[in-house]
Amino acid sequence: MSHYYWHRGDDVLFDFAGIDRVPGCYHVVLEDRRLMQMIDLRQYSRYRFVQGAKGHVSEEEARFVLLVGDGDYPHVPEPGFESPRQTGLLGNYPNPFRTGTVFRIQLAEPEPIALHIYDVRGALVRELTARGDRPGYHELVWRGEDNRGRPAPAGVYFCRMPTSQNGELRRIAKVE
């Protein structure tokens, strides 16, 4: 039922085709333990995330759990799995970085995501975008390139999420 596609290294898209063939009396939910959210796969059949460490992990360390259950299935999220109350940029890791950094974003409502990366002079270096088709937590990767795909030089950069309630700038450092 699940197909996965790898994009540019660690950026991964799950596409759960065929969910409509599961009888309607069953709930089909993907639990993302790292971002602490539960995704109703009948409503959102695609899920994009950034893969962390590679290699084999134990069942207890698994990032994802696919849950399928009938009407008695408790589909109320566990504590800590609430949807965000406001839209904003949570930060990035690693920082400083060499080859790429991952931004975590929270959306209170579905809306397109845009992140603007500026150099110290205030010039726009890169705009990162994503669909943001569901409320919850999202991740975007910046690989240290400008809008033309050229490597940006090592140095200090600033990131801003225009739709964020607080509109704050985050400091980012790219090192050689």
PyRosetta script that sets phi, psi and omega in degrees:
from pyrosetta import init, pose_from_sequence

init()
pose = pose_from_sequence("MSHYYWHRGDDVLFDFAGIDRVPGCYHVVLEDRRLMQMIDLRQYSRYRFVQGAKGHVSEEEARFVLLVGDGDYPHVPEPGFESPRQTGLLGNYPNPFRTGTVFRIQLAEPEPIALHIYDVRGALVRELTARGDRPGYHELVWRGEDNRGRPAPAGVYFCRMPTSQNGELRRIAKVE")
pose.set_psi(1, -30.5)
pose.set_omega(1, -175.0)
pose.set_phi(2, -103.4)
pose.set_psi(2, 134.8)
pose.set_omega(2, 175.0)
pose.set_phi(3, -120.6)
pose.set_psi(3, 143.5)
pose.set_omega(3, 178.2)
pose.set_phi(4, -130.0)
pose.set_psi(4, 146.9)
pose.set_omega(4, -178.2)
pose.set_phi(5, -129.3)
pose.set_psi(5, 135.2)
pose.set_omega(5, 179.4)
pose.set_phi(6, -97.8)
pose.set_psi(6, 132.4)
pose.set_omega(6, 179.8)
pose.set_phi(7, -126.3)
pose.set_psi(7, 124.6)
pose.set_omega(7, 173.4)
pose.set_phi(8, 45.6)
pose.set_psi(8, 56.3)
pose.set_omega(8, 174.7)
pose.set_phi(9, 83.9)
pose.set_psi(9, -101.5)
pose.set_omega(9, -171.2)
pose.set_phi(10, -96.3)
pose.set_psi(10, -3.6)
pose.set_omega(10, 179.7)
pose.set_phi(11, -83.9)
pose.set_psi(11, 116.1)
pose.set_omega(11, -171.7)
pose.set_phi(12, -122.4)
pose.set_psi(12, 143.2)
pose.set_omega(12, 176.9)
pose.set_phi(13, -121.9)
pose.set_psi(13, 121.5)
pose.set_omega(13, 170.0)
pose.set_phi(14, -91.8)
pose.set_psi(14, 132.2)
pose.set_omega(14, 175.7)
pose.set_phi(15, -124.3)
pose.set_psi(15, 106.8)
pose.set_omega(15, -176.1)
pose.set_phi(16, -90.7)
pose.set_psi(16, 80.8)
pose.set_omega(16, 179.1)
pose.set_phi(17, -76.8)
pose.set_psi(17, 145.1)
pose.set_omega(17, 175.3)
pose.set_phi(18, 89.9)
pose.set_psi(18, 5.6)
pose.set_omega(18, 178.3)
pose.set_phi(19, -57.0)
pose.set_psi(19, -32.7)
pose.set_omega(19, -178.8)
pose.set_phi(20, -64.8)
pose.set_psi(20, -15.7)
pose.set_omega(20, 178.1)
pose.set_phi(21, -84.4)
pose.set_psi(21, -12.3)
pose.set_omega(21, 175.1)
pose.set_phi(22, -76.2)
pose.set_psi(22, 131.0)
pose.set_omega(22, -178.3)
pose.set_phi(23, -51.0)
pose.set_psi(23, 140.6)
pose.set_omega(23, -175.4)
pose.set_phi(24, -61.1)
pose.set_psi(24, -18.1)
pose.set_omega(24, 179.7)
pose.set_phi(25, -77.2)
pose.set_psi(25, -5.4)
pose.set_omega(25, -179.2)
pose.set_phi(26, -103.1)
pose.set_psi(26, 140.1)
pose.set_omega(26, 171.0)
pose.set_phi(27, -86.8)
pose.set_psi(27, 140.8)
pose.set_omega(27, 177.0)
pose.set_phi(28, -128.2)
pose.set_psi(28, 111.8)
pose.set_omega(28, -171.3)
pose.set_phi(29, -130.9)
pose.set_psi(29, 137.4)
pose.set_omega(29, 172.8)
pose.set_phi(30, -104.9)
pose.set_psi(30, 122.1)
pose.set_omega(30, 177.2)
pose.set_phi(31, -97.8)
pose.set_psi(31, 121.7)
pose.set_omega(31, 175.0)
pose.set_phi(32, -101.8)
pose.set_psi(32, 104.0)
pose.set_omega(32, -175.6)
pose.set_phi(33, -70.9)
pose.set_psi(33, -29.1)
pose.set_omega(33, -179.0)
pose.set_phi(34, -73.1)
pose.set_psi(34, -43.9)
pose.set_omega(34, 179.4)
pose.set_phi(35, -89.6)
pose.set_psi(35, 0.1)
pose.set_omega(35, 176.4)
pose.set_phi(36, 53.6)
pose.set_psi(36, 59.3)
pose.set_omega(36, 176.3)
pose.set_phi(37, -148.9)
pose.set_psi(37, 156.5)
pose.set_omega(37, 178.7)
pose.set_phi(38, -116.9)
pose.set_psi(38, 129.5)
pose.set_omega(38, -175.9)
pose.set_phi(39, -110.8)
pose.set_psi(39, 121.5)
pose.set_omega(39, 175.4)
pose.set_phi(40, -76.2)
pose.set_psi(40, 108.3)
pose.set_omega(40, -174.0)
pose.set_phi(41, -73.4)
pose.set_psi(41, -13.5)
pose.set_omega(41, 172.8)
pose.set_phi(42, -73.0)
pose.set_psi(42, -30.4)
pose.set_omega(42, -179.9)
pose.set_phi(43, -89.8)
pose.set_psi(43, -39.3)
pose.set_omega(43, -178.3)
pose.set_phi(44, -128.4)
pose.set_psi(44, 98.2)
pose.set_omega(44, -174.2)
pose.set_phi(45, -86.2)
pose.set_psi(45, -5.2)
pose.set_omega(45, 177.6)
pose.set_phi(46, -119.5)
pose.set_psi(46, 142.0)
pose.set_omega(46, -178.9)
pose.set_phi(47, -141.2)
pose.set_psi(47, 120.7)
pose.set_omega(47, 179.6)
pose.set_phi(48, -105.4)
pose.set_psi(48, 138.7)
pose.set_omega(48, 179.8)
pose.set_phi(49, -152.8)
pose.set_psi(49, 171.3)
pose.set_omega(49, 176.6)
pose.set_phi(50, -108.3)
pose.set_psi(50, 120.5)
pose.set_omega(50, -179.5)
pose.set_phi(51, -69.0)
pose.set_psi(51, 133.3)
pose.set_omega(51, 178.0)
pose.set_phi(52, -85.7)
pose.set_psi(52, -130.6)
pose.set_omega(52, -179.2)
pose.set_phi(53, -61.4)
pose.set_psi(53, 144.4)
pose.set_omega(53, 179.7)
pose.set_phi(54, -96.5)
pose.set_psi(54, 162.7)
pose.set_omega(54, 177.9)
pose.set_phi(55, 108.7)
pose.set_psi(55, 179.1)
pose.set_omega(55, -177.3)
pose.set_phi(56, -74.6)
pose.set_psi(56, 138.1)
pose.set_omega(56, 174.4)
pose.set_phi(57, -127.2)
pose.set_psi(57, 155.3)
pose.set_omega(57, 178.8)
pose.set_phi(58, -74.7)
pose.set_psi(58, 168.2)
pose.set_omega(58, 179.1)
pose.set_phi(59, -60.2)
pose.set_psi(59, -37.3)
pose.set_omega(59, 179.8)
pose.set_phi(60, -68.1)
pose.set_psi(60, -29.0)
pose.set_omega(60, -178.5)
pose.set_phi(61, -89.9)
pose.set_psi(61, -6.0)
pose.set_omega(61, -176.1)
pose.set_phi(62, -59.4)
pose.set_psi(62, 137.4)
pose.set_omega(62, 179.3)
pose.set_phi(63, -76.1)
pose.set_psi(63, -35.9)
pose.set_omega(63, -174.1)
pose.set_phi(64, -116.5)
pose.set_psi(64, 146.5)
pose.set_omega(64, 171.8)
pose.set_phi(65, -134.0)
pose.set_psi(65, 128.8)
pose.set_omega(65, 176.1)
pose.set_phi(66, -96.5)
pose.set_psi(66, 121.4)
pose.set_omega(66, -176.6)
pose.set_phi(67, -114.4)
pose.set_psi(67, 129.3)
pose.set_omega(67, 176.9)
pose.set_phi(68, -131.0)
pose.set_psi(68, 127.5)
pose.set_omega(68, -178.6)
pose.set_phi(69, -156.8)
pose.set_psi(69, 164.3)
pose.set_omega(69, -178.6)
pose.set_phi(70, -84.3)
pose.set_psi(70, -167.7)
pose.set_omega(70, -176.1)
pose.set_phi(71, -58.4)
pose.set_psi(71, -23.2)
pose.set_omega(71, 178.1)
pose.set_phi(72, -82.8)
pose.set_psi(72, -5.7)
pose.set_omega(72, -178.9)
pose.set_phi(73, -63.3)
pose.set_psi(73, 127.1)
pose.set_omega(73, 179.5)
pose.set_phi(74, -76.3)
pose.set_psi(74, 94.8)
pose.set_omega(74, -178.1)
pose.set_phi(75, -91.4)
pose.set_psi(75, 15.7)
pose.set_omega(75, 173.1)
pose.set_phi(76, -78.8)
pose.set_psi(76, 125.4)
pose.set_omega(76, -178.8)
pose.set_phi(77, -59.2)
pose.set_psi(77, 147.9)
pose.set_omega(77, 176.0)
pose.set_phi(78, -68.0)
pose.set_psi(78, 161.7)
pose.set_omega(78, 175.9)
pose.set_phi(79, -54.3)
pose.set_psi(79, 138.7)
pose.set_omega(79, -177.8)
pose.set_phi(80, 94.3)
pose.set_psi(80, -8.5)
pose.set_omega(80, -178.2)
pose.set_phi(81, -102.8)
pose.set_psi(81, 24.6)
pose.set_omega(81, -179.5)
pose.set_phi(82, -75.0)
pose.set_psi(82, 153.1)
pose.set_omega(82, 174.7)
pose.set_phi(83, -73.0)
pose.set_psi(83, 148.9)
pose.set_omega(83, 178.8)
pose.set_phi(84, -63.3)
pose.set_psi(84, 150.0)
pose.set_omega(84, 178.9)
pose.set_phi(85, -90.8)
pose.set_psi(85, -17.0)
pose.set_omega(85, 178.5)
pose.set_phi(86, -142.8)
pose.set_psi(86, 159.7)
pose.set_omega(86, 179.1)
pose.set_phi(87, -90.8)
pose.set_psi(87, 137.6)
pose.set_omega(87, 179.0)
pose.set_phi(88, -178.8)
pose.set_psi(88, 169.0)
pose.set_omega(88, 177.3)
pose.set_phi(89, -93.4)
pose.set_psi(89, 123.9)
pose.set_omega(89, -177.3)
pose.set_phi(90, -89.2)
pose.set_psi(90, -19.7)
pose.set_omega(90, -179.2)
pose.set_phi(91, 135.3)
pose.set_psi(91, -172.7)
pose.set_omega(91, -179.8)
pose.set_phi(92, -142.0)
pose.set_psi(92, 158.4)
pose.set_omega(92, 177.1)
pose.set_phi(93, -148.3)
pose.set_psi(93, 146.7)
pose.set_omega(93, -14.8)
pose.set_phi(94, -71.7)
pose.set_psi(94, 161.7)
pose.set_omega(94, 176.2)
pose.set_phi(95, -151.6)
pose.set_psi(95, 109.5)
pose.set_omega(95, 9.6)
pose.set_phi(96, -74.1)
pose.set_psi(96, 165.3)
pose.set_omega(96, -178.6)
pose.set_phi(97, -135.8)
pose.set_psi(97, 162.0)
pose.set_omega(97, 176.6)
pose.set_phi(98, -107.8)
pose.set_psi(98, -54.9)
pose.set_omega(98, -172.4)
pose.set_phi(99, -110.2)
pose.set_psi(99, -15.1)
pose.set_omega(99, -179.9)
pose.set_phi(100, 177.5)
pose.set_psi(100, 154.6)
pose.set_omega(100, 178.1)
pose.set_phi(101, -138.1)
pose.set_psi(101, 148.8)
pose.set_omega(101, -176.8)
pose.set_phi(102, -109.0)
pose.set_psi(102, 125.8)
pose.set_omega(102, 176.5)
pose.set_phi(103, -97.3)
pose.set_psi(103, 134.8)
pose.set_omega(103, 174.1)
pose.set_phi(104, -103.3)
pose.set_psi(104, 132.9)
pose.set_omega(104, -175.4)
pose.set_phi(105, -129.0)
pose.set_psi(105, 143.3)
pose.set_omega(105, 173.3)
pose.set_phi(106, -118.2)
pose.set_psi(106, 138.5)
pose.set_omega(106, 178.4)
pose.set_phi(107, -120.9)
pose.set_psi(107, 127.4)
pose.set_omega(107, 175.6)
pose.set_phi(108, -77.7)
pose.set_psi(108, -32.1)
pose.set_omega(108, 179.6)
pose.set_phi(109, -134.5)
pose.set_psi(109, 157.2)
pose.set_omega(109, 174.9)
pose.set_phi(110, -62.9)
pose.set_psi(110, 130.8)
pose.set_omega(110, 176.6)
pose.set_phi(111, -166.1)
pose.set_psi(111, 152.2)
pose.set_omega(111, 177.0)
pose.set_phi(112, -59.8)
pose.set_psi(112, 144.8)
pose.set_omega(112, -179.8)
pose.set_phi(113, -103.7)
pose.set_psi(113, 134.4)
pose.set_omega(113, 173.6)
pose.set_phi(114, -137.8)
pose.set_psi(114, 133.0)
pose.set_omega(114, 173.3)
pose.set_phi(115, -122.6)
pose.set_psi(115, 133.5)
pose.set_omega(115, 178.3)
pose.set_phi(116, -110.8)
pose.set_psi(116, 128.1)
pose.set_omega(116, 178.1)
pose.set_phi(117, -105.9)
pose.set_psi(117, 125.7)
pose.set_omega(117, -178.5)
pose.set_phi(118, -118.1)
pose.set_psi(118, 150.3)
pose.set_omega(118, 171.8)
pose.set_phi(119, -85.2)
pose.set_psi(119, 179.9)
pose.set_omega(119, -175.5)
pose.set_phi(120, -67.0)
pose.set_psi(120, -18.2)
pose.set_omega(120, 176.8)
pose.set_phi(121, -84.6)
pose.set_psi(121, -7.3)
pose.set_omega(121, -179.1)
pose.set_phi(122, 92.4)
pose.set_psi(122, 6.2)
pose.set_omega(122, 178.6)
pose.set_phi(123, -80.0)
pose.set_psi(123, 137.0)
pose.set_omega(123, 177.2)
pose.set_phi(124, -68.2)
pose.set_psi(124, 124.4)
pose.set_omega(124, 179.8)
pose.set_phi(125, -99.7)
pose.set_psi(125, -43.3)
pose.set_omega(125, -175.1)
pose.set_phi(126, -152.0)
pose.set_psi(126, 140.7)
pose.set_omega(126, 170.4)
pose.set_phi(127, -115.4)
pose.set_psi(127, 124.2)
pose.set_omega(127, 177.1)
pose.set_phi(128, -105.4)
pose.set_psi(128, 136.5)
pose.set_omega(128, -179.4)
pose.set_phi(129, -134.9)
pose.set_psi(129, 156.5)
pose.set_omega(129, 174.8)
pose.set_phi(130, -153.0)
pose.set_psi(130, 162.5)
pose.set_omega(130, -175.7)
pose.set_phi(131, -67.5)
pose.set_psi(131, -41.5)
pose.set_omega(131, -178.1)
pose.set_phi(132, 58.8)
pose.set_psi(132, 46.0)
pose.set_omega(132, -173.3)
pose.set_phi(133, -80.5)
pose.set_psi(133, 4.3)
pose.set_omega(133, 177.6)
pose.set_phi(134, -148.7)
pose.set_psi(134, 151.0)
pose.set_omega(134, 173.4)
pose.set_phi(135, -69.8)
pose.set_psi(135, 159.6)
pose.set_omega(135, 178.6)
pose.set_phi(136, 127.0)
pose.set_psi(136, -155.3)
pose.set_omega(136, -174.6)
pose.set_phi(137, -105.5)
pose.set_psi(137, 139.9)
pose.set_omega(137, -177.5)
pose.set_phi(138, -134.8)
pose.set_psi(138, 162.4)
pose.set_omega(138, 177.3)
pose.set_phi(139, -131.6)
pose.set_psi(139, 140.2)
pose.set_omega(139, 173.6)
pose.set_phi(140, -129.6)
pose.set_psi(140, 145.0)
pose.set_omega(140, -179.2)
pose.set_phi(141, -108.3)
pose.set_psi(141, 134.5)
pose.set_omega(141, 167.7)
pose.set_phi(142, -113.4)
pose.set_psi(142, 121.3)
pose.set_omega(142, -177.3)
pose.set_phi(143, -93.5)
pose.set_psi(143, 17.9)
pose.set_omega(143, 176.2)
pose.set_phi(144, 74.9)
pose.set_psi(144, 28.2)
pose.set_omega(144, 179.7)
pose.set_phi(145, -113.0)
pose.set_psi(145, 157.1)
pose.set_omega(145, 175.1)
pose.set_phi(146, -85.1)
pose.set_psi(146, -176.1)
pose.set_omega(146, -177.6)
pose.set_phi(147, -65.8)
pose.set_psi(147, -15.7)
pose.set_omega(147, 177.8)
pose.set_phi(148, -96.0)
pose.set_psi(148, 1.9)
pose.set_omega(148, 179.1)
pose.set_phi(149, 86.8)
pose.set_psi(149, 7.1)
pose.set_omega(149, 178.8)
pose.set_phi(150, -87.3)
pose.set_psi(150, 144.7)
pose.set_omega(150, 178.0)
pose.set_phi(151, -61.7)
pose.set_psi(151, 130.7)
pose.set_omega(151, 174.3)
pose.set_phi(152, -78.5)
pose.set_psi(152, 146.4)
pose.set_omega(152, -179.6)
pose.set_phi(153, -68.5)
pose.set_psi(153, 158.7)
pose.set_omega(153, 174.3)
pose.set_phi(154, -60.1)
pose.set_psi(154, 145.2)
pose.set_omega(154, 179.3)
pose.set_phi(155, 156.3)
pose.set_psi(155, -168.8)
pose.set_omega(155, -179.4)
pose.set_phi(156, -96.5)
pose.set_psi(156, 136.4)
pose.set_omega(156, 177.6)
pose.set_phi(157, -131.5)
pose.set_psi(157, 165.0)
pose.set_omega(157, 177.5)
pose.set_phi(158, -129.0)
pose.set_psi(158, 141.4)
pose.set_omega(158, -179.8)
pose.set_phi(159, -117.2)
pose.set_psi(159, 138.1)
pose.set_omega(159, 177.7)
pose.set_phi(160, -136.3)
pose.set_psi(160, 139.1)
pose.set_omega(160, 174.7)
pose.set_phi(161, -106.7)
pose.set_psi(161, 104.7)
pose.set_omega(161, -173.5)
pose.set_phi(162, -57.2)
pose.set_psi(162, -31.6)
pose.set_omega(162, -177.3)
pose.set_phi(163, -87.8)
pose.set_psi(163, -1.9)
pose.set_omega(163, 179.4)
pose.set_phi(164, -65.6)
pose.set_psi(164, 143.5)
pose.set_omega(164, 178.3)
pose.set_phi(165, -62.5)
pose.set_psi(165, -35.0)
pose.set_omega(165, -176.0)
pose.set_phi(166, -93.5)
pose.set_psi(166, -19.3)
pose.set_omega(166, 176.4)
pose.set_phi(167, 59.1)
pose.set_psi(167, 19.7)
pose.set_omega(167, -175.9)
pose.set_phi(168, -71.1)
pose.set_psi(168, 157.9)
pose.set_omega(168, 174.3)
pose.set_phi(169, -96.2)
pose.set_psi(169, 139.5)
pose.set_omega(169, 175.1)
pose.set_phi(170, -111.4)
pose.set_psi(170, 136.0)
pose.set_omega(170, 180.0)
pose.set_phi(171, -85.6)
pose.set_psi(171, 133.8)
pose.set_omega(171, 179.7)
pose.set_phi(172, -129.1)
pose.set_psi(172, 142.7)
pose.set_omega(172, 177.4)
pose.set_phi(173, -123.1)
pose.set_psi(173, 124.4)
pose.set_omega(173, 173.7)
pose.set_phi(174, -103.4)
pose.set_psi(174, 127.3)
pose.set_omega(174, -178.8)
pose.set_phi(175, -114.0)
pose.set_psi(175, 159.9)
pose.set_omega(175, 178.1)
pose.set_phi(176, -71.0)
pose.dump_pdb("model.pdb")
